[in-house]
Amino acid sequence: MLSKNNRETDAAGFARWALLALALGGFGIGTGEFIMMGLLPDVSRSLAITEPQAGNAIASYALGVVVGAPVIAVLAARMARKSLLLILMALFSAGNVASAMADSYHGLIVARFLTGLPHGAYFGVASLVAASLVPIERRGRALASLMLGLTVATLVGVPLGSWIGQLFSWHVVFTFVGAIGVLTCLLIGRYVPYTSGDANAHPLRELGALKNPQVLLTLLVGAVGFGGMFAIFSYIAPTLINIAGMSASLIPWAMVAFGLGMIIGNLVGGRLADGRVLNIIGWTLLWNVMVMAAFPLLVQHVATGLLATFLIGTCSAMLPSLQIRLMDVANDSQTLAAAMNHSALNIANAMGAYLGGLTVSLGFGWISTAWVGVALGIAGLLVFTVTARHAARQQPQPA
């Protein structure tokens, strides 16, 4: 009995280290993805472009995720998940080094697109690995542990990157992110257990997810409903500087506020995701709309602007429920469905960043990004309503 308990303790400890390794990858990816929001003023000055143009680097990265996630998931369906994770993180690291070397607007756009390619597939495969390490009733918390790396990135990695960018340059920041990718490869190689690939996997079987209405509707909920957060956060630095009158030196603290919001939202969302995930998605969407509607009032002053930034971060509470829902409805297309979740979220990223930048460019002011967010949040609620009604019709009726 004692020997059995020791083995269970060792297995649990090894699983924790594996989750830590996966979360570090999420930390690197989160830092690389969100750092552009804090660097927009520096990048625009360095490359002699406008801030909305610099925002296109955010959209370019997001489009890389959208393209890379389904393509990689389908083509690599039979590959051992550990091997695939190592390749994806190595590609992410190389892309950040290329971003650091970019010395022109178009060079940066291309580098960010290439860096985004492995993002969705990494999180999709890492989600499946994380869920396999724990009992089924703890999947939500395991995924929250994985996503904690992403949210801690906004608390530590992004403010640290913003500070490094101000102290040195934004080129150094992307070199730092690339180094995180290398360290992640080392930890994955050491702690993530090896399991052989699915010999029965086939691209056509994975593509079967795209025939599943519940998969498509859930992806659409994320793509539309989460876009509002990115519409606001993509331009949070210039909004706080121009509307709240915040000093540029305080922007890293705004990133800390957003990171704290994401951590709390993720932890709460992970707990909730172990319950009725479809209902939780609806409630978190409603919360997001309320937060974005309050943003224009709160962002008028520095202190309340920081509070507004924190509340925007809590919109992350929806993420674990979306991932669990996709895993529950994807049947035999787990890899593609898990990866496509991050494609959907980065469609939200690209759409939010583009529409927010468009309204600013058209002269509606920095506050207009919040109204874009509210509109996208309401649209997400409408899609959710269709999703929930379709799911109810799919349930077997009692005799």
N, C-alpha and C positions, 0 to 999 in steps of 0.2 A: 504493500500500500504506500509506504514511504517512497519507494522507488518510482511508483506511478505518479505521486504528487510532485516529485522532483522533475520528472520528465515534462509534466504539464506546466510547471513553473518555468522551466527552460524554454519551452515552446512559446509561452506567453511573452517571455522576455525577448526572444528572437523576433517575434511578431512586432513588438513595440519598436525594435531597432529598424525593422523593415519599413514600418509605417513612417518612422522618422526620416529614413532615406528618401522615401517617396515624397514626404512633405517638404524636404529640402529642395527637391526638384520643383515643387509647387512654389516655394519661396523664390527661387531663381526666376521662374517664369512670371510670377506675379510682379516681381521687381522690374523685370524687363518690359512687361506690358504696361504697367501703370506709371513708370518713371517718366514717360514722355509728357504726362500731364503737368508735372512739376518743372519740366525743362523747357516748355514751350517758349517762354520769353528768351531764354539763352540760345536755343536753337535758331529762333527767328533772327536774332541779332547776328549770330555767327554766320548764317548762310544768306543773310540779307533778303529775307522773305517775310511775309506777314504771318501773324500768329495763326489765323485760319489756315494758311498754307502749311505751316508747321504741323497743324492738327491733322493734315492729310497723312502724315507718317503714322498716326494712330490708326486711321482707317486702313492704311496699307497693311499694317501688321494684322489687323483683324481680318482682312480679306485673305491673307496668307493662311490664317487658321481655318477659315471657311473652306478654302480649296484643299488644304493639306489633310484635314481630319478625315473626310470620307475617302479620299484617294488612298491614303496610307492604310487606313483601317481595312479597306477592301483588299488591297494588294498584299498586305502582310498578315492576313487572317490566319494563316497556318504557322506563322513564325512563333517560336517560344517567346512568351511575354517578357521575360527578363532580358533576352537579347534585343528585343524590339525597344524596350525602355532605354537601354544603353545607347543604341543607335540614335534614337530620337533626341536624347539629351546631348549627345555629341554634336548633332546638327544644330541644336539650339545654341550651344556654346559658340560654334563656328559663326553662326549668323550674328551674334552679338559682337564678335570681334570684327566682322565685316562692317557692322554699324559704326563701331568705334573709328574705323578707318575712313568712313564716308566724308568727303569734303565738298559735296554739292547736294543740292535739293534732290535731284533725280537719283543720285547715288544712295542717299539715305532712304528714299522711298523704296527702291529695289531691295536694299539690305533688310529693311524692316519687313517687307513682304516675305523674303526668304526665311527670316527668323521666325515668323509666325507659322510656317508650314508644319513643324512638328508639335506645336502647342496642343491642339485639340486631341491628336492621337495619343500624346503622352498622358494627358489627364484621363482620357477614355480607358486606356489600358491600365493605368495606375489605379483607377477606380475599381476595375474588375479584380486586380491583384489585392487591393486593400480589403474588398468585400470577402475575398476567399480566405483571408487570414483570421477571420473571426466568426463566431456563430451568427446565424442568419438574423437573430433578433437584435444584434448589435451592429448591423450594416450601416445604419444612419450615423452612429457615432464614429465608426471606422472611416467613413467618407468625410465626416466633419474633421477628423484628424488629418486626413490628406489635404483637405481644403484649408486647414488651418495654416499650412505653409503659405498658401496664396494670400490669406488674410493678414498673417504676420508680416508678409512682404509690404503691405500697405502701411503697417505700423512702424516697422524698422527699416526695411530695405528701401522703400521709396523716400522717406525723409532723409535717410543716410545718403542715398543717391543724389537727392536734391542738394544736400550740403556739400557733397564731393563735387557736384557740378558747379556750384558757386565758388568753391575754393580753388578748383583746378579747371576742368572743362567737362562738357557733356560727353566728350570722347572717352575720357577716363571712366565715366560712369558705366558705359557699355562694356568696357574691358573688365570692370569689376563683376558685372553680371555674367560675363563669359567664364570667369574663374569659378563662380558658384556652380555653373554647369559642369565643370571638370570635377569638382569635389563631389557633386551628386553622382556622377558616373562611378567614382571610387566606392561610395557607400552602397550604391545599388549592387555593384559587383560583389561586395562583401556580405550583405545582409539579406537581400531579396532572394527567396528560394527559387530554384530553377524548376520549372515544370515544362514538359514538352508541349509543343504546339498542338492545336486541334487538327488531327489528320483528316477529319471529315469536313473541316472548314472549306468553303469555296466562295469565290467572289459573288456568285449568283445567290448563294444562301444568305450572305451578309446583305446583299442588296434587297433581299426580301423585306427588310425593315421598312423600306420606302413604299411598300404596298400596304403597310399597317396603318390605318387611319389614326389610331391612338398615338403611335410613334410620331407621325407627322404633325398632329394637332399639339402634342406636348412640346415638340420642337418649336412650333410656331408661337406658342405661349411664351417661351423663353426669348425667341428672336424679337418679338414685338414688345412684350411686357417689360423686359429688362433694358430696353434701349433708352428709356428715360434716365436711368442712372448715369449712363455714359454721355447723354446729351449735356447733363449738368457737369459731371466730374471732368470731362475732357477739357473744359474751359474754366475749371475752378480757380486756377491761379490768376488769370487776368480778371475774372469776375470779382474775386476778393480784393484785388489791387484797385480796380477801377470803381467798384460800387461801395465796398465797405471801407475803402481807404487804407487797406492793410499794407504794411511795408513788405517789400519783396523778401526781406530777411526772415519774415515770419511764415513764409509759405511752407517750409519744412514742418512747422507745427500744425499747419492745416492738413498736411499729409498724415501726421500723427493722429489727428482727430478722425480723419476718414478711416485710418487703419484700425483704431479702437472700435469704431462703429462696425466695421467689417468683421472683426473678431467676435464681438458680442452677437451680431446678427448670425454669423456662421455657427457659433456654439448653440444658440437658441434654436436655430433652424435644424441643426443636426439632431437635437433632442426631439423636436417635433416630428422629424422625418421618420422616426421609429413608430409613428402612429398612422393616422389616415392621411397619406401624403397628398391625395388629390384635394381634399378640403384645405390642407395647409397651404397649398399653392395659391388657392383663391384668397385666403386671408392675408397672405404676405403680399400679394399683388395689390390688395386694397390698402394695406399699410404703405406701400411704395407711393401710391397716388397721393395719399394724405401728406407724406413727407415732402414730395415735390411741389405740392400746392402751397405748402408753408414756406418753401425756400425763398421766394421773392420778399416776404416780410422779414425773415430772419437775417438775410444777407446784407441788410442795410448798415450794420455795425460790426466791428471786428469781433467782439465777444459772441454775439448771436450768430455771426457768420461762421465761427468755428463750431458752434452748436449745430448749425444747419449742415455743415460738412460732415460732422459725426453722424447725424441722422441719415444722410445720403448713404453713408457706409453700411448702415443697418439693413439696407435693401438686399444685402447678400443673404438674408435669412431664407430666401426662396431657393437658393442653389442646391442644398442637399436633397430637398424634396423633388426637384426636377430630375436629378440624377437617379434617385431611387425609383421614381415613376417610370423612367425610361427602361431601367433594368427589369421592372416588373412586367412591362408590356411588350418587350422586344423579342421574346421567345428565343429562337435560335440565332438571332442577329445581334448578340450582345456587344461585340466589339464595335461594330459600326454605330449602333444606337448610342453607346456610351461616348464615342468620339464625336458623333454628330451633335450631342448636347453642347459641346464647346464650340462647334461651328455655329450653332444657333446663337449662343451667347456673344460670339464675335460678329455675327451679323448685327446683333443689337449694338455692339461696340461701334462698328463701322457706320451703321445707320444713325445712331445717336450722335456720334462725332460729326458726321457730315451734315445732318439736319440742324444741329446746334450751331455749327460754323456758318451754315447758309443763312440762318436768321440774323446772325451777327453781321455777316457781310452785306445783307440787304438793309442794314441800318436800324434793326429793331432793338439793338442794345444787348448787353450781356445778360440781362434778366430774362430775355426771350428764350434762353436755353431751358429755363424751368418750365415754360409753357409747352415747349416741345416735349419735355419729359412727362408732363401731365397727360398730354394727348396720347403719347405712346403707352402710358400706363393704363389709360381707359381702354385703348384698343386691345391691350393684353387681357384685360378683364372680359371683354366681349369674346375674345377667342377662347378664354378659359370656360366661359358659359357654354359655348358650343362643345368644347371638349367634355365637360362634365355631363351634359345631356347625352352625348353620343356614348359615353362610358356606361351611363345608366341603361340605355337601350340594349347594350351588349350583355348585360347581366342576365343570367338564366332566370326565367320567371317561375315562381313556385307553382306546383301542380294544383 
